[in-house]
């Protein structure tokens, strides 16, 4: 693929990931208000947040393997088109069951996009630039996480002209912090519209990155196509990295799942304030992943980046648990994010470099373990919040600390200073 085509392809892929993360981020400031509107509990909040990611955990390997067999472009189109349908259904949901079903469908279909986009980047990017390519995709996801929560918070107050027949289909409730009416459906419709607009660009301008002669044509036994394959991945050369991806995603989900609920109940933060805070976290993500992670990786290597990021994340978690004023919560969450943003791209890069099978399958496995962490994390966070409001922050700090200790044990002690772009894991060769 020519350099100009590579550039165009990366732009389209980045836009696709922005759209996917818009949908994920848009729901974050809305979830507590859906919980209040549907008269549910913190555990129900955790369930709604987790189903999206649990479906990604189950289905991402399938989409990754399918992209190894039929090409990347068709699978990306399935992900974006399915995303449009699922988010329309979320906006029209009339009760907790319907909303839960539509979140589940969104997780199944949108999980086709992320691992396939990462595999596409691996197809067109030289090995020595793999971290940079993954970092750029991470920056695109960060942009989605900036504008997703911001849109989710701000669009709730938007009153669009609409036919009378559709008004009963929308979810309108009261913002408990301001007493104003907010429309919970509009942000989902806006996100679905962006997905619809992306489809023709992908169809026309995104070339296929995996030529037929490089595709895997052997059939996979369906009995090993999901959970069995994932457990087998833990025994492979990237097993520890996949387990680490799970731990990091689990800890992050603790924060994301209850931040809006905690801020709303303890500091009277409404959707707009939560959206702006999450937007600030996204800005940090874009700056670090788009501009900083490449130079940092070349200088220190992925392992040092992971260990430093874990240490900063633990400090941020402790701040969220201990500081009992609004500014403390904001500053601590920003500190946490500064460390956490460095983790996923570095782990993903290492998984890609150690892949012994198709890149689509490797990225599907990596995304699945991240999705499993994001799926189980909210279940725990909602349950923990009902027990004690800062318990999820304490448990997140503990998990990040355990992950840091494991990296010190399983990774070589100084290879990143000697060979920054090498991937050498003790006990796995």
C-alpha positions as CSV (number, residue, x, y, z in Angstrom):
1,X,0.0,0.0,0.0
2,X,1.4,3.4,-1.0
3,X,2.2,6.0,1.7
4,X,-0.7,8.3,0.5
5,X,-3.1,5.4,0.7
6,X,-1.8,4.5,4.1
7,X,-2.4,8.0,5.4
8,X,-6.0,8.1,4.0
9,X,-6.7,4.6,5.5
10,X,-5.4,5.7,8.9
11,X,-7.6,8.8,8.8
12,X,-10.7,6.7,8.0
13,X,-9.9,4.1,10.6
14,X,-9.3,6.8,13.2
15,X,-12.6,8.4,12.3
16,X,-14.3,5.0,12.8
17,X,-12.7,4.5,16.2
18,X,-13.8,8.1,17.2
19,X,-17.4,7.1,16.4
20,X,-17.2,3.9,18.3
21,X,-15.8,5.6,21.4
22,X,-18.3,8.4,21.1
23,X,-21.0,5.8,21.6
24,X,-19.2,4.3,24.5
25,X,-18.4,7.7,26.1
26,X,-21.8,9.2,25.4
27,X,-23.4,6.8,27.8
28,X,-21.1,7.5,30.8
29,X,-22.7,10.7,32.1
30,X,-26.2,9.4,31.2
31,X,-26.1,6.1,33.1
32,X,-26.9,7.4,36.6
33,X,-29.9,9.3,35.3
34,X,-31.2,6.2,33.4
35,X,-30.8,4.4,36.8
36,X,-32.9,7.1,38.6
37,X,-35.4,7.3,35.7
38,X,-36.0,3.5,35.6
39,X,-35.9,3.4,39.5
40,X,-33.0,0.9,39.6
41,X,-29.9,0.4,41.9
42,X,-26.2,0.8,41.6
43,X,-25.9,-2.9,40.8
44,X,-28.2,-2.3,37.8
45,X,-25.9,0.6,36.7
46,X,-23.0,-1.8,36.8
47,X,-25.0,-4.4,34.8
48,X,-25.9,-1.9,32.1
49,X,-22.3,-0.6,31.9
50,X,-20.9,-4.2,31.8
51,X,-23.1,-5.8,29.1
52,X,-21.6,-3.7,26.3
53,X,-18.1,-4.9,27.2
54,X,-19.0,-8.4,28.1
55,X,-20.4,-8.9,24.6
56,X,-17.2,-7.5,23.2
57,X,-15.3,-10.0,25.2
58,X,-17.3,-12.9,23.8
59,X,-17.5,-11.7,20.2
60,X,-14.3,-9.8,19.4
61,X,-12.2,-12.9,18.7
62,X,-14.8,-14.1,16.3
63,X,-14.7,-10.8,14.4
64,X,-10.9,-10.8,14.5
65,X,-10.7,-14.3,13.0
66,X,-13.4,-13.5,10.4
67,X,-11.3,-10.5,9.3
68,X,-8.3,-12.8,8.9
69,X,-10.4,-14.9,6.5
70,X,-12.5,-12.5,4.5
71,X,-10.6,-9.2,4.9
72,X,-10.7,-6.2,7.2
73,X,-13.0,-3.9,5.3
74,X,-16.2,-6.0,5.3
75,X,-15.9,-6.6,9.1
76,X,-15.3,-2.9,9.8
77,X,-18.5,-2.2,7.8
78,X,-20.4,-4.7,9.9
79,X,-19.2,-3.0,13.0
80,X,-20.2,0.5,12.0
81,X,-23.5,-0.5,10.5
82,X,-24.5,-2.6,13.5
83,X,-23.4,0.3,15.7
84,X,-25.9,2.6,14.0
85,X,-28.8,0.1,14.5
86,X,-28.0,-0.6,18.1
87,X,-27.7,3.1,19.1
88,X,-31.0,3.9,17.5
89,X,-32.6,1.2,19.6
90,X,-30.9,2.6,22.7
91,X,-32.4,6.0,22.1
92,X,-35.9,4.5,21.7
93,X,-35.7,2.2,24.7
94,X,-38.7,2.6,27.0
95,X,-37.7,0.6,30.0
96,X,-34.7,-1.0,31.7
97,X,-35.1,-4.3,29.8
98,X,-35.2,-2.7,26.4
99,X,-32.2,-0.5,27.2
100,X,-30.3,-3.5,28.5
101,X,-31.1,-5.5,25.3
102,X,-29.9,-2.6,23.1
103,X,-26.7,-2.2,25.0
104,X,-26.1,-5.9,24.6
105,X,-26.6,-5.7,20.8
106,X,-24.4,-2.6,20.6
107,X,-21.6,-4.6,22.3
108,X,-22.0,-7.6,19.9
109,X,-21.9,-5.6,16.7
110,X,-19.5,-2.7,17.6
111,X,-16.9,-5.2,18.8
112,X,-16.2,-5.9,15.1
113,X,-14.6,-2.5,14.7
114,X,-11.8,-2.2,17.2
115,X,-9.8,-5.4,16.8
116,X,-10.2,-5.2,13.0
117,X,-9.0,-1.6,12.9
118,X,-6.0,-2.6,15.0
119,X,-5.3,-5.5,12.7
120,X,-5.6,-3.2,9.7
121,X,-2.9,-0.9,11.2
122,X,-0.7,-3.9,11.8
123,X,-1.2,-4.9,8.1
124,X,0.1,-1.6,6.8
125,X,2.6,-0.5,9.5
126,X,6.2,-1.7,9.8
127,X,7.1,-3.5,13.0
128,X,9.4,-0.8,14.2
129,X,6.5,1.8,13.9
130,X,3.8,-0.5,15.4
131,X,3.7,1.4,18.8
132,X,3.3,4.7,17.0
133,X,0.5,3.3,14.8
134,X,-1.3,1.8,17.8
135,X,-0.8,5.1,19.7
136,X,-2.4,7.1,16.9
137,X,-5.5,4.8,17.0
138,X,-5.5,5.2,20.8
139,X,-5.5,9.0,20.2
140,X,-8.5,8.7,17.9
141,X,-10.3,6.7,20.6
142,X,-9.3,9.4,23.1
143,X,-11.0,12.0,20.9
144,X,-14.1,9.9,21.0
145,X,-13.8,9.8,24.8
146,X,-13.5,13.6,24.9
147,X,-16.5,14.5,22.9
148,X,-18.6,11.4,23.8
149,X,-19.2,12.3,27.5
150,X,-19.3,16.0,26.6
151,X,-22.0,15.4,24.0
152,X,-23.8,13.0,26.3
153,X,-23.9,15.7,29.0
154,X,-24.6,18.7,26.8
155,X,-27.1,17.2,24.3
156,X,-29.4,16.1,27.1
157,X,-30.5,19.7,27.4
158,X,-31.1,20.2,23.7
159,X,-34.7,20.6,22.6
160,X,-34.9,19.8,18.9
161,X,-38.1,20.3,16.8
162,X,-39.7,16.9,16.4
163,X,-43.1,15.4,15.4
164,X,-45.5,14.9,18.2
165,X,-45.8,11.2,17.6
166,X,-42.1,10.7,18.5
167,X,-42.1,12.5,21.8
168,X,-43.6,9.6,23.8
169,X,-40.7,7.4,22.5
170,X,-38.1,9.6,24.0
171,X,-36.8,9.4,27.6
172,X,-37.2,12.8,29.3
173,X,-36.4,13.1,33.0
174,X,-35.2,15.7,35.6
175,X,-31.6,16.6,36.4
176,X,-31.6,16.2,40.1
177,X,-28.7,18.7,40.5
178,X,-30.4,21.6,38.5
179,X,-34.1,20.7,38.5
180,X,-34.1,21.1,34.7
181,X,-35.7,18.7,32.2
182,X,-33.1,16.6,30.2
183,X,-33.6,14.4,27.2
184,X,-31.7,11.1,27.5
185,X,-32.4,9.9,24.0
186,X,-31.0,12.7,21.9
187,X,-27.2,11.8,22.4
188,X,-27.8,8.3,21.2
189,X,-29.5,9.5,18.0
190,X,-26.6,11.9,17.4
191,X,-24.1,9.1,17.8
192,X,-26.0,6.8,15.4
193,X,-26.2,9.6,12.8
194,X,-22.4,9.9,12.8
195,X,-22.1,6.1,12.3
196,X,-24.4,6.3,9.3
197,X,-22.4,9.1,7.8
198,X,-19.2,7.1,8.1
199,X,-20.4,4.0,6.1
200,X,-20.1,5.6,2.6
201,X,-16.6,6.9,3.4
202,X,-15.5,3.4,4.4
203,X,-17.1,1.8,1.4
204,X,-15.6,4.2,-1.1
205,X,-12.2,5.3,0.3
206,X,-10.9,2.5,2.5
207,X,-8.9,-0.1,0.5
208,X,-8.6,-3.6,1.7
209,X,-5.4,-4.2,3.6
210,X,-5.3,-8.0,3.6
211,X,-4.8,-9.4,0.1
212,X,-6.5,-12.8,-0.6
213,X,-3.2,-14.7,-0.7
214,X,-2.4,-13.6,2.9
215,X,-5.8,-14.6,4.4
216,X,-6.3,-17.6,6.6
217,X,-8.7,-20.0,4.9
218,X,-8.7,-22.9,7.3
219,X,-11.9,-23.3,9.3
220,X,-11.9,-23.1,13.1
221,X,-13.7,-25.6,15.2
222,X,-16.8,-23.7,16.5
223,X,-16.4,-25.5,19.8
224,X,-13.1,-23.6,20.3
225,X,-14.2,-20.3,18.8
226,X,-15.0,-18.4,21.9
227,X,-14.1,-19.2,25.6
228,X,-11.9,-22.1,24.8
229,X,-9.8,-20.0,22.4
230,X,-9.5,-17.3,25.0
231,X,-8.3,-19.7,27.7
232,X,-5.9,-21.1,25.1
233,X,-4.6,-17.6,24.5
234,X,-3.5,-17.4,28.2
235,X,-1.2,-20.3,27.6
236,X,0.3,-18.8,24.5
237,X,3.3,-16.5,24.2
238,X,1.2,-13.4,25.0
239,X,-0.6,-15.0,28.0
240,X,0.7,-12.7,30.7
241,X,0.1,-9.7,28.5
242,X,-3.5,-10.7,28.0
243,X,-4.0,-11.2,31.7
244,X,-2.4,-7.8,32.3
245,X,-4.8,-6.2,29.7
246,X,-7.7,-7.7,31.7
247,X,-6.4,-6.2,35.0
248,X,-5.9,-2.8,33.6
249,X,-9.3,-2.6,32.0
250,X,-11.0,-3.9,35.2
251,X,-9.3,-1.2,37.2
252,X,-10.3,1.5,34.7
253,X,-13.9,0.3,34.7
254,X,-14.1,0.8,38.4
255,X,-13.5,4.5,38.0
256,X,-15.6,5.1,34.8
257,X,-18.6,3.2,36.1
258,X,-19.2,5.0,39.3
259,X,-17.5,8.4,38.8
260,X,-20.7,10.1,37.5
261,X,-22.9,8.5,40.2
262,X,-20.3,9.4,43.0
263,X,-19.9,13.0,41.7
264,X,-23.6,13.4,41.4
265,X,-24.6,12.1,44.8
266,X,-21.7,13.5,46.8
267,X,-20.9,16.8,45.0
268,X,-24.1,17.6,43.1
269,X,-22.4,17.2,39.7
270,X,-24.9,17.0,36.8
271,X,-24.5,15.5,33.3
272,X,-22.8,18.6,31.9
273,X,-20.2,18.8,34.7
274,X,-19.5,15.0,34.4
275,X,-19.3,15.3,30.7
276,X,-16.8,18.2,30.9
277,X,-14.7,16.2,33.4
278,X,-14.7,13.1,31.2
279,X,-13.8,15.4,28.3
280,X,-10.8,16.6,30.3
281,X,-9.7,13.0,30.7
282,X,-10.1,12.5,27.0
283,X,-7.9,15.6,26.2
284,X,-5.1,14.0,28.3
285,X,-5.6,10.8,26.4
286,X,-5.2,12.5,23.0
287,X,-2.1,14.5,24.1
288,X,-0.3,11.5,25.6
289,X,-1.2,8.9,23.0
290,X,-1.0,11.1,20.0
291,X,2.2,13.1,20.9
292,X,3.9,11.6,23.8
293,X,3.7,7.8,23.7
294,X,5.8,7.4,20.6
295,X,8.9,9.3,21.9
296,X,8.5,7.8,25.4
297,X,8.4,4.3,24.0
298,X,11.5,4.9,21.8
299,X,13.3,6.2,24.9
300,X,12.2,3.9,27.6
301,X,10.4,0.9,25.9
302,X,7.0,-0.4,26.5
303,X,7.7,-2.2,29.8
304,X,9.0,1.0,31.6
305,X,6.0,2.9,30.2
306,X,3.6,0.3,31.7
307,X,5.3,0.3,35.1
308,X,5.4,4.1,35.3
309,X,1.8,4.4,34.2
310,X,0.7,1.8,36.9
311,X,2.4,3.8,39.6
312,X,0.8,7.1,38.7
313,X,-2.6,5.3,38.4
314,X,-2.4,4.0,41.9
315,X,-1.7,7.5,43.2
316,X,-4.8,8.8,41.3
317,X,-7.0,6.1,42.7
318,X,-5.9,6.8,46.3
319,X,-6.7,10.5,45.8
320,X,-10.2,9.7,44.6
321,X,-10.8,7.5,47.6
322,X,-9.3,9.9,50.2
323,X,-10.1,13.4,49.1
324,X,-13.7,14.4,50.1
325,X,-14.1,17.7,48.1
326,X,-15.0,18.2,44.4
327,X,-11.6,19.7,43.3
328,X,-9.9,16.7,44.9
329,X,-12.1,14.3,42.9
330,X,-11.3,16.2,39.7
331,X,-7.6,16.4,40.2
332,X,-7.3,12.8,41.3
333,X,-9.2,11.5,38.3
334,X,-6.9,13.6,36.0
335,X,-3.8,12.2,37.7
336,X,-5.2,8.6,37.4
337,X,-5.9,9.2,33.8
338,X,-2.4,10.5,33.1
339,X,-1.0,7.2,34.2
340,X,-3.7,4.9,32.8
341,X,-3.6,6.3,29.3
342,X,-0.1,5.0,28.8
343,X,-1.0,1.4,29.6
344,X,-3.4,0.0,26.9
345,X,-1.4,1.1,23.8
346,X,1.9,-0.3,25.3
347,X,0.3,-3.7,26.1
348,X,-1.4,-3.8,22.7
349,X,1.9,-3.1,21.0
350,X,3.6,-5.9,22.9
351,X,0.7,-8.4,22.0
352,X,1.0,-7.4,18.3
353,X,4.8,-7.9,18.3
354,X,4.5,-11.4,19.9
355,X,1.6,-12.5,17.6
356,X,2.5,-15.9,16.1
357,X,-0.9,-16.2,14.2
358,X,-2.9,-13.6,12.3
359,X,-2.9,-10.1,13.6
360,X,-6.7,-10.1,13.5
361,X,-6.8,-13.0,15.9
362,X,-4.2,-11.5,18.2
363,X,-5.9,-8.1,18.3
364,X,-9.3,-9.9,18.8
365,X,-7.9,-11.7,21.8
366,X,-6.3,-8.6,23.3
367,X,-9.6,-6.6,22.8
368,X,-11.5,-9.5,24.4
369,X,-9.5,-9.5,27.6
370,X,-9.8,-5.7,27.8
371,X,-13.5,-6.1,27.2
372,X,-13.8,-8.8,29.8
373,X,-12.1,-6.4,32.3
374,X,-14.5,-3.6,31.3
375,X,-17.4,-6.0,31.6
376,X,-16.7,-7.5,35.0
377,X,-15.3,-4.2,36.4
378,X,-18.7,-2.4,36.3
379,X,-20.5,-5.4,37.9
380,X,-18.1,-5.1,40.8
381,X,-18.1,-1.3,40.9
382,X,-21.9,-1.2,41.1
383,X,-22.1,-3.8,43.8
384,X,-19.2,-2.1,45.7
385,X,-20.8,1.3,45.5
386,X,-24.0,0.0,47.1
387,X,-21.8,-1.3,50.0
388,X,-19.5,1.8,50.3
389,X,-19.2,4.7,47.9
390,X,-15.4,4.7,47.6
391,X,-14.9,0.9,47.7
392,X,-14.5,0.7,44.0
393,X,-11.7,3.3,44.1
394,X,-9.9,1.4,46.8
395,X,-10.2,-1.9,44.9
396,X,-9.0,-0.2,41.7
397,X,-5.8,1.0,43.5
398,X,-5.2,-2.5,44.9
399,X,-5.6,-4.1,41.4
400,X,-3.2,-1.6,39.8
401,X,-0.7,-2.2,42.6
402,X,-0.9,-6.0,42.0
403,X,-0.4,-5.5,38.3
404,X,2.7,-3.3,39.0
405,X,4.2,-6.0,41.2
406,X,3.5,-8.7,38.5
407,X,5.2,-6.6,35.8
408,X,8.3,-6.2,38.0
409,X,8.3,-10.0,38.4
410,X,7.6,-11.2,34.9
411,X,9.3,-8.6,32.7
412,X,13.0,-8.3,32.4
413,X,14.4,-5.7,34.8
414,X,16.3,-3.4,32.4
415,X,15.7,-4.5,28.8
416,X,13.8,-1.3,28.0
417,X,16.9,0.8,28.6
418,X,19.0,-1.4,26.4
419,X,16.5,-2.5,23.6
420,X,13.5,-0.1,23.6
421,X,11.6,-1.8,20.9
422,X,12.3,-5.4,21.9
423,X,9.7,-7.7,23.4
424,X,11.3,-10.0,25.8
425,X,9.3,-11.5,28.6
426,X,10.8,-13.7,31.3
427,X,9.5,-17.3,31.3
428,X,7.6,-17.1,28.0
429,X,10.3,-18.0,25.5
